[in-house]
Amino acid sequence: MKGSKTDFSYGGLIGREDKQLAHYRSRYSLRGDISAATLRALQEGEEWAYDEVYKRYALPLKDFLTALIRNEEDAKEINHDIFLSLWIDRAKIVPERGIRGFLYMRAKNLAMNYFDHAKVVQKYADFIKRDIDFGDAPDQYVISNEMRLLTEIALRGMTEQRQTIFKMRYEEGLSIDEIALRLNLRKSTVKNNLTMITKALREVLSIFMVVFM
């Protein structure tokens, strides 16, 4: 019997004192965004300003992409493309708005292109090209929808079985018993897959929160 839709709990997935958040905060040691003065220098073609952005964001962006598409080598290539585009399109930067939004939008859109998944594009069309305010008090509605979009992208990098299990659990609202019956799997297999799905999504969303929020 089909159950009611079970929303994927982002609030329950990542708490304020989450250990994974603490891990990434320690790993990146980010203290605010790049200054507007540095970004104006970047616009003017100052290589030292570009180097400062690269040193601060290359590692977290690579980690974010790796978690998102589940392929480290391809993530490195996409990361390279992002920083190349940063230099080429430096005139498009708005120094007063910081650089996080620019990098995030490039990463998200290139990840979308990587999977070329029309359903995701159609479902989240309103959010894919929308500029995100990465100020001190970002809109929680926008953040929630960005998390949903990132979840959709991240699922593309998982096995077909895990995508199916996630859909059955969180879109169709089926119980673990019902999923196991439909897919002819052991309940323990369904549980293990849900655990691995959650782990992968926690990684993506944790880096998103630490680096871009």
Secondary structure, DSSP 8 states (H G I E B T S, - for coil): ---------HHHHS-TT-HHHHHHHHHH---S---HHHHHHHHTT-HHHHHHHHHHHHHHHHHHHHHHHS-HHHHHHHHHHHHHHHHHTGGG--GGG-SHHHHHHHHHHHHHHHHT-HHHHHHTHHHHS-----SSS--HHHHHHHHHHHHHHHHHTS-HHHHHHHHHHHTS---HHHHHHHHT--HHHHHHHHHHHHHHHHHHHHHHHHHH-
